[in-house]
Amino acid sequence: MKKILLVLSVFGLFALAACSSLAPYDLETETELIVGMEAAYAPFNWMETEATEYNYPLAGSNNYVAGYDVEVAKAIASALGKTLVIKAIDWDGLIVALKAGEIDLIIAGMSPTEERKKQISFTEEYYRSEIVMVVSANGNYANATSLADFNGARVVAQQGTIYDDLIASQITGAIHNQPLGNYGELTLSVTSGVADAFIAEYPVAQSIVTTEGRLKIIELENGGFDMEEADVVVSIGARKQDTDLVEAINEVLSKISQDTRNEWMLTAVTNSNN
């Protein structure tokens, strides 16, 4: 056991050294801006098979990606004079890919939690959201109004997100179902009766419920969950050493009006349901 731990420790040190040896993103010489997103988190980002005026090609595939995050990525790449490259990466692999230099930024509806800040840097927020519950429209929790109403409910959330932590910490008496990999699986878990509810950001829930009529959004009294500021906003993730890139992106974000952001989200919600 000690030998295995030693090998793993040495490997970890080499991996850390490799990450830290990556040169900072050079705004003067770099021609591409490589962005990673899940491509399975509508209306922030989702995959499509045919080109439209809204979507963007996914690197390494014949598919496309659309959504609010894509509009943000387009705006930033354009303002910085870079060619945008978007890669689809599983949620749990986004920070790993960033630190390894496979992508330059994470634009994926990610909240800048303190735990994540230990590994990467974040820009200013580019969206702020409400956290809601999604339940069966004809189920036992269709008339719920508060977290207390979910005592005894089977609740599920996406793996690796802050929402999964909320089940045990803030829903007294809830049965904490095994977290799932994406919102398609979360939707199926409730429509099939495996779970009674799942947790989501409002625009994500709105996109799901619009297409899945068997579900209903529960907006909780007084905001419901006790959330830190970092948990209700989403920001762009960057490597620790890329301070110039973060500063440049913050400058771009400061010039995107709230009206424009609202328009992008409305369009994303509409398009994700077509």
JORAJO-V981503 format. One record per backbone hydrogen bond with DSSP energy under -1.0 kcal/mol. NH is the residue of the N-H (numbers start at 1). CO is the residue of the C=O. If there is no record, write none. Layout:
nh: <NH NH>
co: <CO CO>
This chain:
nh: <5 6 7 8 9 10 11 12 13 14 15 16 17 18 19 20 21 22 30 33 35 36 37 41 44 45 46 48 56 58 59 61 64 65 66 68 69 71 72 73 74 75 76 77 78 79 80 82 83 85 87 89 93 94 97 98 99 100 101 102 104 105 106 107 113 117 119 120 121 123 126 127 129 132 133 134 135 137 139 142 144 149 150 151 152 153 155 156 159 161 166 169 170 171 174 175 177 177 180 186 187 188 189 190 191 192 194 195 196 197 198 199 200 202 205 206 207 208 209 210 212 215 216 218 221 223 224 225 227 231 232 234 235 237 238 242 243 246 247 248 249 250 251 252 253 254 255 256 261 262 263 264 265 266 267 268 269 270 271 272 273 274>
co: <1 2 3 4 5 6 7 8 9 10 11 12 13 14 15 16 17 19 26 83 85 105 87 45 41 41 66 64 65 63 86 58 48 56 46 43 44 67 68 69 70 71 72 73 74 75 76 77 31 33 35 37 90 91 93 94 95 96 98 97 34 34 237 36 111 113 116 116 238 236 234 234 232 200 218 198 216 214 136 139 141 146 147 148 173 150 175 197 180 158 162 165 166 167 171 153 155 175 157 182 183 184 185 186 187 188 189 189 154 154 134 156 132 130 201 202 203 204 205 206 208 212 135 133 145 220 221 223 225 228 229 127 110 106 121 239 241 242 243 244 245 246 247 248 249 250 252 253 257 258 259 260 261 262 263 264 265 266 267 268 270 271>
